[in-house]
Amino acid sequence: MKSFLVWLVAACSVMAAGASFADAPIIIKFSHVVAKDTPKGKAAEKFKELAEAATKGKVKIEIYPNSTLYKDKEELEALQLGAVQMLAPSLAKFGPLGVKEFELFDLPFIFTDKKALAKITEGPIGRELLNKLDAKGILGLAYWDNGFKMMSSNRPIHTPTDMKGLKMRIQASKVLDEQMRVLGANPQVMAFSEVYQALQTGVVDGAENPPSNLYTQKMHEVQKHLTVTNHGYIGYAVIVNKKFWDKLPADVRTQLENAMREASKYANTIAQQENDRALEAVKKAGTTTVYVPNEKEKAAWQAALLPVQKTMADRIGKDLIAAVNKATQ
Ligand code: LMR
C-alpha cells in the first residue's frame, strides 16, 4: 500500500510537472539599445501587446530597452547564441557580422525621402538583403523606420568644412567611417549607450543622430549645436534567432508574424512624427541651437558627401547601389 502511495505521488508530480511545462509560456527576450519613448521602443511595446493578445498568453515578450541587457555588439552575439531571441539593430550594425551590404542604408543622401526608402524596405531589394542573414543563423522579419540623421557638436556646423578636426562618434559601419573622413572629421566607433557620457566628458565632440535618439538620450544637454543636415538614414531590421523561430509551433509562428506585420505598420507610421516631436522638444529645451542649412549650404553637403557612394561601391556592391538608385528614382 505504502509503495503504491509513493508511486502515486511520484506519478502525480511527474504529470503536474509535464502539465506545467506544457503550459509554461514561450518567452521571447527582445533586447534593444534605445529608450522606450522612441519609434523603436514604442514599436517593440506594440509588438508585445499584439503578440501576447494573439497567442492568448502562449507567448510572453520580455523587452529590455536602453542597453539594459546588452550593448550594440554584444546583442548580436547574444542573439546568435540564443541568449535573446529578438532584436532590432540599426542597419548600420550588420557590417561586423559580415553582411556589409546593409551599409548601403548608411550611404549619404541615398534616399531623398521616406517614399524612396519604402521602395527598398518594402520591395525585393529589402527582402533579398534580409535573406542574406539566414547564413548567420538569423531570420530577418521586418524593417522599422526611424529617421534622417543630423550632425551635432559643441561647435556650430553650417557647412561641411565646419566638420574639420571634430571627433565624431559613429556606429560600427565602414560607410560612416568614410563619410566622416571625407569631411575631415575623426570618426570613433562607440556603443550607443556610451555616447552621452563621451559627449559630456569631451571624449568625442559630436555625433550624428535622428532627433528622437538625441532627445531621448538627453544628448541635447551636452551638445550646443544641432544642424538639420538629414545627410543619412537610420532604420532597423527586426531579427530573430532562426533556430528558435523555426522550432515554434506553426500556429504560434503565424500569429507572431501577423503581430509583427501590424507592429511594423505602426512603427513606420509613427517614426516621422516622433522625430518631428523630438526636434521641437530639443528647440524648446533651449540648450541647443538648431540650425537649418540654406539651399547653398545644402548643396555643399551633397557635393561633399555624394562621392562616398563611389568610394564605398566595392564594399557594398556597384550593382546593388545602381539597383537602389534605379528603384528610388
Ligand atoms: C546608434 O547606435 O546610434 C543607433 O543605432 C541606436 C539605435 O538603435 O537607434
py3Dmol code that shows the C-alpha trace and the ligand (Angstrom):
import py3Dmol

protein = """\
ATOM      1  CA  MET A   1       0.000   0.000   0.000  1.00  0.00           C
ATOM      2  CA  LYS A   2       2.776   2.312   1.065  1.00  0.00           C
ATOM      3  CA  SER A   3       4.754   1.664  -2.093  1.00  0.00           C
ATOM      4  CA  PHE A   4       1.605   2.239  -4.166  1.00  0.00           C
ATOM      5  CA  LEU A   5       1.157   5.641  -2.472  1.00  0.00           C
ATOM      6  CA  VAL A   6       4.768   6.584  -3.160  1.00  0.00           C
ATOM      7  CA  TRP A   7       4.281   5.574  -6.779  1.00  0.00           C
ATOM      8  CA  LEU A   8       1.042   7.596  -6.955  1.00  0.00           C
ATOM      9  CA  VAL A   9       2.643  10.739  -5.510  1.00  0.00           C
ATOM     10  CA  ALA A  10       5.634  10.395  -7.861  1.00  0.00           C
ATOM     11  CA  ALA A  11       3.363   9.793 -10.867  1.00  0.00           C
ATOM     12  CA  CYS A  12       1.218  12.800  -9.976  1.00  0.00           C
ATOM     13  CA  SER A  13       4.195  15.086  -9.597  1.00  0.00           C
ATOM     14  CA  VAL A  14       5.596  13.935 -12.956  1.00  0.00           C
ATOM     15  CA  MET A  15       2.204  14.621 -14.529  1.00  0.00           C
ATOM     16  CA  ALA A  16       1.991  18.019 -12.827  1.00  0.00           C
ATOM     17  CA  ALA A  17       5.480  18.892 -13.994  1.00  0.00           C
ATOM     18  CA  GLY A  18       4.536  17.818 -17.507  1.00  0.00           C
ATOM     19  CA  ALA A  19       1.395  19.905 -17.424  1.00  0.00           C
ATOM     20  CA  SER A  20       3.114  22.991 -16.082  1.00  0.00           C
ATOM     21  CA  PHE A  21       5.880  22.601 -18.653  1.00  0.00           C
ATOM     22  CA  ALA A  22       3.324  22.347 -21.434  1.00  0.00           C
ATOM     23  CA  ASP A  23       1.506  25.400 -20.065  1.00  0.00           C
ATOM     24  CA  ALA A  24       4.607  27.491 -19.494  1.00  0.00           C
ATOM     25  CA  PRO A  25       4.644  30.423 -21.916  1.00  0.00           C
ATOM     26  CA  ILE A  26       7.247  30.649 -24.636  1.00  0.00           C
ATOM     27  CA  ILE A  27       9.491  33.534 -23.652  1.00  0.00           C
ATOM     28  CA  ILE A  28      10.847  35.886 -26.297  1.00  0.00           C
ATOM     29  CA  LYS A  29      13.529  38.202 -24.968  1.00  0.00           C
ATOM     30  CA  PHE A  30      13.654  41.337 -27.111  1.00  0.00           C
ATOM     31  CA  SER A  31      16.714  43.442 -26.402  1.00  0.00           C
ATOM     32  CA  HIS A  32      17.357  46.921 -27.790  1.00  0.00           C
ATOM     33  CA  VAL A  33      19.567  49.915 -27.102  1.00  0.00           C
ATOM     34  CA  VAL A  34      17.264  52.943 -27.299  1.00  0.00           C
ATOM     35  CA  ALA A  35      14.774  54.470 -24.870  1.00  0.00           C
ATOM     36  CA  LYS A  36      11.186  53.210 -24.582  1.00  0.00           C
ATOM     37  CA  ASP A  37       9.936  56.548 -25.842  1.00  0.00           C
ATOM     38  CA  THR A  38      11.396  56.238 -29.361  1.00  0.00           C
ATOM     39  CA  PRO A  39       9.934  54.830 -32.586  1.00  0.00           C
ATOM     40  CA  LYS A  40      11.726  51.511 -31.966  1.00  0.00           C
ATOM     41  CA  GLY A  41      10.857  51.429 -28.254  1.00  0.00           C
ATOM     42  CA  LYS A  42       7.190  52.084 -28.955  1.00  0.00           C
ATOM     43  CA  ALA A  43       7.011  49.596 -31.812  1.00  0.00           C
ATOM     44  CA  ALA A  44       8.552  46.907 -29.576  1.00  0.00           C
ATOM     45  CA  GLU A  45       5.839  47.567 -26.984  1.00  0.00           C
ATOM     46  CA  LYS A  46       3.189  47.419 -29.717  1.00  0.00           C
ATOM     47  CA  PHE A  47       4.546  44.062 -30.898  1.00  0.00           C
ATOM     48  CA  LYS A  48       4.457  42.740 -27.319  1.00  0.00           C
ATOM     49  CA  GLU A  49       0.840  43.842 -26.890  1.00  0.00           C
ATOM     50  CA  LEU A  50      -0.293  42.351 -30.225  1.00  0.00           C
ATOM     51  CA  ALA A  51       1.732  39.136 -29.931  1.00  0.00           C
ATOM     52  CA  GLU A  52       0.629  38.341 -26.382  1.00  0.00           C
ATOM     53  CA  ALA A  53      -3.019  39.003 -27.238  1.00  0.00           C
ATOM     54  CA  ALA A  54      -2.912  36.954 -30.453  1.00  0.00           C
ATOM     55  CA  THR A  55      -1.250  33.958 -28.796  1.00  0.00           C
ATOM     56  CA  LYS A  56      -3.572  34.187 -25.767  1.00  0.00           C
ATOM     57  CA  GLY A  57      -0.740  34.021 -23.276  1.00  0.00           C
ATOM     58  CA  LYS A  58       1.157  31.233 -25.026  1.00  0.00           C
ATOM     59  CA  VAL A  59       3.956  33.675 -25.753  1.00  0.00           C
ATOM     60  CA  LYS A  60       5.418  36.249 -23.418  1.00  0.00           C
ATOM     61  CA  ILE A  61       7.557  39.044 -24.830  1.00  0.00           C
ATOM     62  CA  GLU A  62      10.128  40.465 -22.419  1.00  0.00           C
ATOM     63  CA  ILE A  63      11.506  43.780 -23.639  1.00  0.00           C
ATOM     64  CA  TYR A  64      14.875  45.027 -22.412  1.00  0.00           C
ATOM     65  CA  PRO A  65      15.316  48.622 -23.663  1.00  0.00           C
ATOM     66  CA  ASN A  66      18.184  51.094 -23.305  1.00  0.00           C
ATOM     67  CA  SER A  67      21.025  48.521 -23.434  1.00  0.00           C
ATOM     68  CA  THR A  68      19.889  47.121 -20.051  1.00  0.00           C
ATOM     69  CA  LEU A  69      20.770  43.615 -21.210  1.00  0.00           C
ATOM     70  CA  TYR A  70      23.348  44.057 -23.978  1.00  0.00           C
ATOM     71  CA  LYS A  71      25.153  46.824 -25.860  1.00  0.00           C
ATOM     72  CA  ASP A  72      25.334  47.075 -29.666  1.00  0.00           C
ATOM     73  CA  LYS A  73      27.882  44.385 -30.434  1.00  0.00           C
ATOM     74  CA  GLU A  74      27.026  42.005 -27.622  1.00  0.00           C
ATOM     75  CA  GLU A  75      23.353  41.871 -28.501  1.00  0.00           C
ATOM     76  CA  LEU A  76      24.089  40.404 -31.929  1.00  0.00           C
ATOM     77  CA  GLU A  77      26.329  37.759 -30.361  1.00  0.00           C
ATOM     78  CA  ALA A  78      23.648  37.032 -27.750  1.00  0.00           C
ATOM     79  CA  LEU A  79      21.064  36.532 -30.489  1.00  0.00           C
ATOM     80  CA  GLN A  80      23.268  34.092 -32.365  1.00  0.00           C
ATOM     81  CA  LEU A  81      23.927  32.166 -29.149  1.00  0.00           C
ATOM     82  CA  GLY A  82      20.227  32.113 -28.290  1.00  0.00           C
ATOM     83  CA  ALA A  83      20.570  34.151 -25.065  1.00  0.00           C
ATOM     84  CA  VAL A  84      17.954  36.525 -26.530  1.00  0.00           C
ATOM     85  CA  GLN A  85      15.519  35.729 -29.301  1.00  0.00           C
ATOM     86  CA  MET A  86      14.690  39.072 -30.901  1.00  0.00           C
ATOM     87  CA  LEU A  87      16.497  42.347 -31.685  1.00  0.00           C
ATOM     88  CA  ALA A  88      16.059  45.372 -33.905  1.00  0.00           C
ATOM     89  CA  PRO A  89      19.590  46.674 -34.538  1.00  0.00           C
ATOM     90  CA  SER A  90      20.190  49.665 -36.721  1.00  0.00           C
ATOM     91  CA  LEU A  91      21.029  48.716 -40.309  1.00  0.00           C
ATOM     92  CA  ALA A  92      24.470  50.241 -39.713  1.00  0.00           C
ATOM     93  CA  LYS A  93      25.381  47.423 -37.346  1.00  0.00           C
ATOM     94  CA  PHE A  94      25.374  44.416 -39.673  1.00  0.00           C
ATOM     95  CA  GLY A  95      28.780  45.031 -41.255  1.00  0.00           C
ATOM     96  CA  PRO A  96      30.756  43.488 -38.372  1.00  0.00           C
ATOM     97  CA  LEU A  97      28.511  40.416 -38.697  1.00  0.00           C
ATOM     98  CA  GLY A  98      29.801  40.011 -42.239  1.00  0.00           C
ATOM     99  CA  VAL A  99      26.741  41.286 -44.089  1.00  0.00           C
ATOM    100  CA  LYS A 100      28.239  44.526 -45.323  1.00  0.00           C
ATOM    101  CA  GLU A 101      25.584  45.113 -47.987  1.00  0.00           C
ATOM    102  CA  PHE A 102      23.378  46.585 -45.255  1.00  0.00           C
ATOM    103  CA  GLU A 103      25.755  49.551 -45.134  1.00  0.00           C
ATOM    104  CA  LEU A 104      24.036  50.709 -48.270  1.00  0.00           C
ATOM    105  CA  PHE A 105      21.494  52.324 -45.919  1.00  0.00           C
ATOM    106  CA  ASP A 106      24.334  54.433 -44.452  1.00  0.00           C
ATOM    107  CA  LEU A 107      25.344  55.986 -47.764  1.00  0.00           C
ATOM    108  CA  PRO A 108      24.858  59.748 -47.512  1.00  0.00           C
ATOM    109  CA  PHE A 109      21.804  61.055 -49.347  1.00  0.00           C
ATOM    110  CA  ILE A 110      20.912  57.621 -50.750  1.00  0.00           C
ATOM    111  CA  PHE A 111      17.212  58.228 -50.017  1.00  0.00           C
ATOM    112  CA  THR A 112      15.692  61.578 -50.905  1.00  0.00           C
ATOM    113  CA  ASP A 113      12.653  60.907 -48.730  1.00  0.00           C
ATOM    114  CA  LYS A 114      10.699  58.177 -46.931  1.00  0.00           C
ATOM    115  CA  LYS A 115       8.847  57.239 -50.114  1.00  0.00           C
ATOM    116  CA  ALA A 116      12.142  56.346 -51.768  1.00  0.00           C
ATOM    117  CA  LEU A 117      13.168  54.421 -48.662  1.00  0.00           C
ATOM    118  CA  ALA A 118       9.937  52.376 -48.679  1.00  0.00           C
ATOM    119  CA  LYS A 119      10.654  51.288 -52.257  1.00  0.00           C
ATOM    120  CA  ILE A 120      13.670  49.449 -50.862  1.00  0.00           C
ATOM    121  CA  THR A 121      12.471  48.290 -47.442  1.00  0.00           C
ATOM    122  CA  GLU A 122       9.118  47.108 -48.788  1.00  0.00           C
ATOM    123  CA  GLY A 123      10.432  45.798 -52.095  1.00  0.00           C
ATOM    124  CA  PRO A 124      12.534  42.925 -53.450  1.00  0.00           C
ATOM    125  CA  ILE A 125      15.889  44.566 -52.647  1.00  0.00           C
ATOM    126  CA  GLY A 126      14.983  44.810 -48.965  1.00  0.00           C
ATOM    127  CA  ARG A 127      13.787  41.208 -48.913  1.00  0.00           C
ATOM    128  CA  GLU A 128      16.979  39.940 -50.576  1.00  0.00           C
ATOM    129  CA  LEU A 129      19.079  41.781 -48.027  1.00  0.00           C
ATOM    130  CA  LEU A 130      17.188  40.168 -45.144  1.00  0.00           C
ATOM    131  CA  ASN A 131      17.683  36.766 -46.787  1.00  0.00           C
ATOM    132  CA  LYS A 132      21.447  37.267 -46.533  1.00  0.00           C
ATOM    133  CA  LEU A 133      21.113  36.936 -42.751  1.00  0.00           C
ATOM    134  CA  ASP A 134      19.992  33.294 -42.991  1.00  0.00           C
ATOM    135  CA  ALA A 135      23.576  32.128 -43.340  1.00  0.00           C
ATOM    136  CA  LYS A 136      24.330  33.736 -39.964  1.00  0.00           C
ATOM    137  CA  GLY A 137      21.555  31.817 -38.197  1.00  0.00           C
ATOM    138  CA  ILE A 138      19.385  34.911 -38.222  1.00  0.00           C
ATOM    139  CA  LEU A 139      15.961  35.473 -39.737  1.00  0.00           C
ATOM    140  CA  GLY A 140      15.019  38.988 -40.812  1.00  0.00           C
ATOM    141  CA  LEU A 141      11.344  39.687 -40.162  1.00  0.00           C
ATOM    142  CA  ALA A 142      10.800  43.356 -40.963  1.00  0.00           C
ATOM    143  CA  TYR A 143      12.204  46.838 -41.406  1.00  0.00           C
ATOM    144  CA  TRP A 144      11.323  49.540 -38.910  1.00  0.00           C
ATOM    145  CA  ASP A 145      11.844  53.163 -39.777  1.00  0.00           C
ATOM    146  CA  ASN A 146      13.442  55.798 -37.574  1.00  0.00           C
ATOM    147  CA  GLY A 147      14.669  58.900 -39.335  1.00  0.00           C
ATOM    148  CA  PHE A 148      17.247  61.018 -41.071  1.00  0.00           C
ATOM    149  CA  LYS A 149      20.353  61.949 -39.119  1.00  0.00           C
ATOM    150  CA  MET A 150      21.551  65.367 -38.096  1.00  0.00           C
ATOM    151  CA  MET A 151      25.040  66.440 -37.064  1.00  0.00           C
ATOM    152  CA  SER A 152      25.549  67.762 -33.545  1.00  0.00           C
ATOM    153  CA  SER A 153      28.557  69.264 -31.822  1.00  0.00           C
ATOM    154  CA  ASN A 154      29.579  71.943 -29.350  1.00  0.00           C
ATOM    155  CA  ARG A 155      30.810  73.997 -32.294  1.00  0.00           C
ATOM    156  CA  PRO A 156      28.412  75.447 -34.898  1.00  0.00           C
ATOM    157  CA  ILE A 157      28.266  73.304 -38.042  1.00  0.00           C
ATOM    158  CA  HIS A 158      26.830  75.084 -41.066  1.00  0.00           C
ATOM    159  CA  THR A 159      28.829  73.708 -43.960  1.00  0.00           C
ATOM    160  CA  PRO A 160      30.876  70.526 -44.467  1.00  0.00           C
ATOM    161  CA  THR A 161      34.110  72.421 -43.822  1.00  0.00           C
ATOM    162  CA  ASP A 162      32.946  73.082 -40.240  1.00  0.00           C
ATOM    163  CA  MET A 163      33.385  69.351 -39.586  1.00  0.00           C
ATOM    164  CA  LYS A 164      37.192  69.506 -39.974  1.00  0.00           C
ATOM    165  CA  GLY A 165      39.018  68.125 -36.970  1.00  0.00           C
ATOM    166  CA  LEU A 166      35.897  67.174 -34.994  1.00  0.00           C
ATOM    167  CA  LYS A 167      35.963  63.835 -33.168  1.00  0.00           C
ATOM    168  CA  MET A 168      32.664  62.268 -34.178  1.00  0.00           C
ATOM    169  CA  ARG A 169      31.015  59.182 -32.684  1.00  0.00           C
ATOM    170  CA  ILE A 170      29.813  56.713 -35.299  1.00  0.00           C
ATOM    171  CA  GLN A 171      28.141  53.313 -35.372  1.00  0.00           C
ATOM    172  CA  ALA A 172      30.293  50.375 -36.486  1.00  0.00           C
ATOM    173  CA  SER A 173      29.920  50.974 -40.224  1.00  0.00           C
ATOM    174  CA  LYS A 174      32.732  51.463 -42.716  1.00  0.00           C
ATOM    175  CA  VAL A 175      30.488  53.758 -44.749  1.00  0.00           C
ATOM    176  CA  LEU A 176      30.022  56.045 -41.759  1.00  0.00           C
ATOM    177  CA  ASP A 177      33.765  55.951 -41.135  1.00  0.00           C
ATOM    178  CA  GLU A 178      34.404  57.051 -44.719  1.00  0.00           C
ATOM    179  CA  GLN A 179      31.670  59.681 -44.521  1.00  0.00           C
ATOM    180  CA  MET A 180      33.360  61.345 -41.535  1.00  0.00           C
ATOM    181  CA  ARG A 181      36.800  61.074 -43.104  1.00  0.00           C
ATOM    182  CA  VAL A 182      35.798  62.843 -46.340  1.00  0.00           C
ATOM    183  CA  LEU A 183      34.541  65.683 -44.137  1.00  0.00           C
ATOM    184  CA  GLY A 184      37.915  65.870 -42.417  1.00  0.00           C
ATOM    185  CA  ALA A 185      36.450  64.676 -39.103  1.00  0.00           C
ATOM    186  CA  ASN A 186      37.855  61.863 -36.929  1.00  0.00           C
ATOM    187  CA  PRO A 187      35.343  59.027 -36.637  1.00  0.00           C
ATOM    188  CA  GLN A 188      35.213  56.999 -33.467  1.00  0.00           C
ATOM    189  CA  VAL A 189      33.151  53.807 -33.243  1.00  0.00           C
ATOM    190  CA  MET A 190      31.300  53.638 -29.952  1.00  0.00           C
ATOM    191  CA  ALA A 191      28.323  51.771 -28.481  1.00  0.00           C
ATOM    192  CA  PHE A 192      25.155  53.829 -28.343  1.00  0.00           C
ATOM    193  CA  SER A 193      24.901  53.520 -24.550  1.00  0.00           C
ATOM    194  CA  GLU A 194      28.273  55.260 -24.153  1.00  0.00           C
ATOM    195  CA  VAL A 195      27.602  58.300 -26.326  1.00  0.00           C
ATOM    196  CA  TYR A 196      26.032  60.635 -23.769  1.00  0.00           C
ATOM    197  CA  GLN A 197      28.970  60.309 -21.393  1.00  0.00           C
ATOM    198  CA  ALA A 198      31.508  60.578 -24.197  1.00  0.00           C
ATOM    199  CA  LEU A 199      29.908  63.857 -25.297  1.00  0.00           C
ATOM    200  CA  GLN A 200      29.700  65.110 -21.748  1.00  0.00           C
ATOM    201  CA  THR A 201      33.334  64.423 -20.961  1.00  0.00           C
ATOM    202  CA  GLY A 202      34.653  65.509 -24.355  1.00  0.00           C
ATOM    203  CA  VAL A 203      35.887  62.076 -25.412  1.00  0.00           C
ATOM    204  CA  VAL A 204      34.106  62.968 -28.652  1.00  0.00           C
ATOM    205  CA  ASP A 205      32.984  66.395 -29.878  1.00  0.00           C
ATOM    206  CA  GLY A 206      29.849  65.373 -31.687  1.00  0.00           C
ATOM    207  CA  ALA A 207      27.602  62.710 -33.102  1.00  0.00           C
ATOM    208  CA  GLU A 208      25.035  62.034 -35.812  1.00  0.00           C
ATOM    209  CA  ASN A 209      21.548  61.025 -34.762  1.00  0.00           C
ATOM    210  CA  PRO A 210      17.920  61.312 -35.696  1.00  0.00           C
ATOM    211  CA  PRO A 211      16.293  63.768 -33.244  1.00  0.00           C
ATOM    212  CA  SER A 212      14.373  61.016 -31.399  1.00  0.00           C
ATOM    213  CA  ASN A 213      17.608  59.297 -30.364  1.00  0.00           C
ATOM    214  CA  LEU A 214      19.336  62.574 -29.490  1.00  0.00           C
ATOM    215  CA  TYR A 215      16.467  63.818 -27.354  1.00  0.00           C
ATOM    216  CA  THR A 216      15.596  60.602 -25.509  1.00  0.00           C
ATOM    217  CA  GLN A 217      19.260  60.123 -24.526  1.00  0.00           C
ATOM    218  CA  LYS A 218      19.379  63.784 -23.383  1.00  0.00           C
ATOM    219  CA  MET A 219      22.299  64.452 -25.727  1.00  0.00           C
ATOM    220  CA  HIS A 220      20.907  67.958 -26.295  1.00  0.00           C
ATOM    221  CA  GLU A 221      22.019  68.722 -22.752  1.00  0.00           C
ATOM    222  CA  VAL A 222      25.634  68.148 -23.760  1.00  0.00           C
ATOM    223  CA  GLN A 223      25.559  69.409 -27.374  1.00  0.00           C
ATOM    224  CA  LYS A 224      25.303  73.138 -28.050  1.00  0.00           C
ATOM    225  CA  HIS A 225      24.611  72.876 -31.769  1.00  0.00           C
ATOM    226  CA  LEU A 226      22.425  70.680 -33.933  1.00  0.00           C
ATOM    227  CA  THR A 227      22.278  71.038 -37.716  1.00  0.00           C
ATOM    228  CA  VAL A 228      19.380  69.701 -39.736  1.00  0.00           C
ATOM    229  CA  THR A 229      21.605  68.057 -42.330  1.00  0.00           C
ATOM    230  CA  ASN A 230      19.385  64.999 -42.946  1.00  0.00           C
ATOM    231  CA  HIS A 231      22.501  63.583 -44.583  1.00  0.00           C
ATOM    232  CA  GLY A 232      21.909  59.926 -43.824  1.00  0.00           C
ATOM    233  CA  TYR A 233      19.410  57.426 -42.570  1.00  0.00           C
ATOM    234  CA  ILE A 234      18.780  55.260 -39.501  1.00  0.00           C
ATOM    235  CA  GLY A 235      16.328  52.378 -39.625  1.00  0.00           C
ATOM    236  CA  TYR A 236      16.220  48.862 -38.227  1.00  0.00           C
ATOM    237  CA  ALA A 237      15.918  45.231 -39.180  1.00  0.00           C
ATOM    238  CA  VAL A 238      13.828  43.228 -36.743  1.00  0.00           C
ATOM    239  CA  ILE A 239      15.627  39.920 -36.452  1.00  0.00           C
ATOM    240  CA  VAL A 240      15.201  36.631 -34.614  1.00  0.00           C
ATOM    241  CA  ASN A 241      17.315  33.595 -33.854  1.00  0.00           C
ATOM    242  CA  LYS A 242      16.401  31.358 -36.805  1.00  0.00           C
ATOM    243  CA  LYS A 243      16.610  28.031 -34.954  1.00  0.00           C
ATOM    244  CA  PHE A 244      14.309  29.307 -32.253  1.00  0.00           C
ATOM    245  CA  TRP A 245      11.833  30.693 -34.780  1.00  0.00           C
ATOM    246  CA  ASP A 246      11.783  27.537 -36.901  1.00  0.00           C
ATOM    247  CA  LYS A 247      11.027  25.416 -33.821  1.00  0.00           C
ATOM    248  CA  LEU A 248       7.948  27.413 -32.809  1.00  0.00           C
ATOM    249  CA  PRO A 249       4.584  25.675 -33.277  1.00  0.00           C
ATOM    250  CA  ALA A 250       3.330  26.663 -36.738  1.00  0.00           C
ATOM    251  CA  ASP A 251       0.157  28.357 -35.450  1.00  0.00           C
ATOM    252  CA  VAL A 252       2.132  30.438 -32.934  1.00  0.00           C
ATOM    253  CA  ARG A 253       4.630  31.446 -35.614  1.00  0.00           C
ATOM    254  CA  THR A 254       1.825  32.643 -37.887  1.00  0.00           C
ATOM    255  CA  GLN A 255       0.268  34.639 -35.032  1.00  0.00           C
ATOM    256  CA  LEU A 256       3.626  36.237 -34.286  1.00  0.00           C
ATOM    257  CA  GLU A 257       4.209  37.041 -37.962  1.00  0.00           C
ATOM    258  CA  ASN A 258       0.826  38.764 -38.125  1.00  0.00           C
ATOM    259  CA  ALA A 259       1.590  40.709 -34.952  1.00  0.00           C
ATOM    260  CA  MET A 260       4.937  41.731 -36.459  1.00  0.00           C
ATOM    261  CA  ARG A 261       3.232  42.913 -39.653  1.00  0.00           C
ATOM    262  CA  GLU A 262       0.901  45.148 -37.629  1.00  0.00           C
ATOM    263  CA  ALA A 263       3.663  46.408 -35.331  1.00  0.00           C
ATOM    264  CA  SER A 264       5.783  47.266 -38.381  1.00  0.00           C
ATOM    265  CA  LYS A 265       2.960  49.299 -39.906  1.00  0.00           C
ATOM    266  CA  TYR A 266       2.693  51.128 -36.603  1.00  0.00           C
ATOM    267  CA  ALA A 267       6.488  51.682 -36.420  1.00  0.00           C
ATOM    268  CA  ASN A 268       6.604  53.081 -39.909  1.00  0.00           C
ATOM    269  CA  THR A 269       3.638  55.359 -39.260  1.00  0.00           C
ATOM    270  CA  ILE A 270       4.936  56.946 -36.065  1.00  0.00           C
ATOM    271  CA  ALA A 271       8.638  57.350 -36.929  1.00  0.00           C
ATOM    272  CA  GLN A 272       8.439  60.703 -38.687  1.00  0.00           C
ATOM    273  CA  GLN A 273       6.057  62.283 -36.226  1.00  0.00           C
ATOM    274  CA  GLU A 274       8.147  61.070 -33.279  1.00  0.00           C
ATOM    275  CA  ASN A 275      11.227  62.671 -34.821  1.00  0.00           C
ATOM    276  CA  ASP A 276       9.397  65.917 -35.584  1.00  0.00           C
ATOM    277  CA  ARG A 277       8.170  65.994 -31.998  1.00  0.00           C
ATOM    278  CA  ALA A 278      11.674  65.329 -30.654  1.00  0.00           C
ATOM    279  CA  LEU A 279      13.168  68.140 -32.739  1.00  0.00           C
ATOM    280  CA  GLU A 280      10.567  70.553 -31.371  1.00  0.00           C
ATOM    281  CA  ALA A 281      11.351  69.344 -27.852  1.00  0.00           C
ATOM    282  CA  VAL A 282      15.076  69.981 -28.415  1.00  0.00           C
ATOM    283  CA  LYS A 283      14.304  73.523 -29.562  1.00  0.00           C
ATOM    284  CA  LYS A 284      12.044  74.064 -26.570  1.00  0.00           C
ATOM    285  CA  ALA A 285      14.653  72.784 -24.114  1.00  0.00           C
ATOM    286  CA  GLY A 286      16.767  75.753 -25.171  1.00  0.00           C
ATOM    287  CA  THR A 287      20.174  74.173 -24.528  1.00  0.00           C
ATOM    288  CA  THR A 288      20.922  73.529 -28.206  1.00  0.00           C
ATOM    289  CA  THR A 289      20.830  75.909 -31.161  1.00  0.00           C
ATOM    290  CA  VAL A 290      19.101  74.197 -34.079  1.00  0.00           C
ATOM    291  CA  TYR A 291      20.422  75.332 -37.444  1.00  0.00           C
ATOM    292  CA  VAL A 292      18.742  74.671 -40.785  1.00  0.00           C
ATOM    293  CA  PRO A 293      21.207  74.949 -43.706  1.00  0.00           C
ATOM    294  CA  ASN A 294      20.189  77.254 -46.560  1.00  0.00           C
ATOM    295  CA  GLU A 295      19.957  75.987 -50.148  1.00  0.00           C
ATOM    296  CA  LYS A 296      23.594  76.780 -50.908  1.00  0.00           C
ATOM    297  CA  GLU A 297      24.767  75.010 -47.778  1.00  0.00           C
ATOM    298  CA  LYS A 298      22.543  72.009 -48.528  1.00  0.00           C
ATOM    299  CA  ALA A 299      24.148  71.755 -51.956  1.00  0.00           C
ATOM    300  CA  ALA A 300      27.583  71.894 -50.329  1.00  0.00           C
ATOM    301  CA  TRP A 301      26.693  68.959 -48.010  1.00  0.00           C
ATOM    302  CA  GLN A 302      25.554  66.954 -51.014  1.00  0.00           C
ATOM    303  CA  ALA A 303      28.636  67.797 -53.048  1.00  0.00           C
ATOM    304  CA  ALA A 304      30.918  66.797 -50.171  1.00  0.00           C
ATOM    305  CA  LEU A 305      29.163  63.547 -49.305  1.00  0.00           C
ATOM    306  CA  LEU A 306      27.779  62.089 -52.529  1.00  0.00           C
ATOM    307  CA  PRO A 307      31.229  60.806 -53.605  1.00  0.00           C
ATOM    308  CA  VAL A 308      31.038  58.315 -50.715  1.00  0.00           C
ATOM    309  CA  GLN A 309      28.648  56.296 -52.887  1.00  0.00           C
ATOM    310  CA  LYS A 310      31.532  55.800 -55.324  1.00  0.00           C
ATOM    311  CA  THR A 311      34.311  55.192 -52.839  1.00  0.00           C
ATOM    312  CA  MET A 312      32.269  52.562 -50.986  1.00  0.00           C
ATOM    313  CA  ALA A 313      30.885  50.885 -54.113  1.00  0.00           C
ATOM    314  CA  ASP A 314      33.346  47.981 -53.978  1.00  0.00           C
ATOM    315  CA  ARG A 315      32.393  47.191 -50.391  1.00  0.00           C
ATOM    316  CA  ILE A 316      28.633  47.334 -50.870  1.00  0.00           C
ATOM    317  CA  GLY A 317      28.411  46.295 -54.499  1.00  0.00           C
ATOM    318  CA  LYS A 318      28.189  48.570 -57.535  1.00  0.00           C
ATOM    319  CA  ASP A 319      25.182  46.680 -58.873  1.00  0.00           C
ATOM    320  CA  LEU A 320      23.333  46.929 -55.590  1.00  0.00           C
ATOM    321  CA  ILE A 321      23.876  50.702 -55.373  1.00  0.00           C
ATOM    322  CA  ALA A 322      22.809  51.093 -59.003  1.00  0.00           C
ATOM    323  CA  ALA A 323      19.695  48.971 -58.395  1.00  0.00           C
ATOM    324  CA  VAL A 324      18.794  51.076 -55.347  1.00  0.00           C
ATOM    325  CA  ASN A 325      19.268  54.324 -57.254  1.00  0.00           C
ATOM    326  CA  LYS A 326      17.151  52.975 -60.107  1.00  0.00           C
ATOM    327  CA  ALA A 327      14.359  51.735 -57.831  1.00  0.00           C
ATOM    328  CA  THR A 328      14.181  55.011 -55.932  1.00  0.00           C
ATOM    329  CA  GLN A 329      14.242  57.421 -58.867  1.00  0.00           C
TER     330      GLN A 329
END
"""
ligand_1 = """\
9
LMR
C 23.047 54.270 -32.784
O 23.865 53.485 -32.314
O 23.276 55.460 -32.948
C 21.681 53.750 -33.174
O 21.861 52.576 -33.877
C 20.851 53.474 -31.987
C 19.526 52.927 -32.421
O 19.311 51.745 -32.241
O 18.734 53.722 -32.954
"""
view = py3Dmol.view(width=600, height=400)
view.addModel(protein, "pdb")
view.setStyle({"model": 0}, {"cartoon": {"style": "trace"}})
view.addModel(ligand_1, "xyz")
view.setStyle({"model": 1}, {"stick": {}})
view.zoomTo()
view.show()
